Amino acid sequence: MPKDPSDPVERICRLMCRMEGHEELVGFEGEPMWESFREDVTQILAELRDGDTLPSGLCVFKMDK
C-alpha cells in the first residue's frame, strides 16, 4: 500500500473512492480515480463552519489564507 499522503483532502478523496468500491489508482479521465472526488470533497469541507463540532468530537477551525 502506498504511503499515507499528508494532504487531508487527498486522504478524504482516497477514502471516498474506496467507499464507492473503486481502486484509488485506476486511471479515470487521465488521472487516478481518487482525483475524481476532489471537487465533492472540497465542496463538503467548504460547507463546514468555524466552530462546528463533528460527531467524532473534532471541532472545525477555519484558517484565513
Residue pairs with C-beta under 8 A, 6 or more apart in sequence:
2 25
4 11
5 11
5 14
9 38
9 41
9 42
9 45
10 34
12 37
12 41
12 45
13 34
13 35
13 37
13 38
13 41
14 24
14 34
16 34
16 37
16 40
16 41
17 23
17 24
17 33
17 34
17 36
17 37
18 24
22 33
22 34
23 33
24 32
24 33
24 34
25 32
25 33
25 34
26 32
26 33
27 33
28 35
28 36
29 36
48 60
48 62
49 60
49 62
50 60
50 61
50 62
51 59
51 60
51 61
52 59
52 60
53 59
53 60
54 60
